[in-house]
């Protein structure tokens, strides 16, 4: 029996980058996320922290919420996630609880901190290790374009970190 087809991680990251650019154009901060089950994209989202006045409205949390609504389940078992920046501890825990399979990220927590964001210095890989999570974490996917999102955002009129 053949495994179901899966989306290419780089294609999924391109969707996360597009979502991030959409968010930046709407005055939001430079983070995007896309989630796929097999070859089906079930969500793509960006941060809406400022728009919603909700500090938890990170791209990953928004994409998890959208994905769960789309499939009608709280678990995203087997899902592949692409996020433009290494997930913060809140987002990494949510991805673990949603039971995603693999998370790909581009920029790092250090990149977000360099852009002025108030990051906790707890790498996603360390959180997964300490928590005994089975989520696979792969960093550095399209890192340069993801890091460029921070530069683009900082040069724009809404480049205020939180």
Secondary structure, DSSP 4 states (H G I P E B T S, - for coil): -PPPP---HHHHHHHHHHHHHHHHHTT--S-EEEEEETTEEEEEEE--HHHHT-TT--HHHHHHHHHHHHHTSS--TT-EEEEEEPPPHHHHHHHHHTT-SEEEEEE-HHHHHHTT----S--HHHHHHHHT---EEE--TTHHHHHHHHHHHHHSTT----
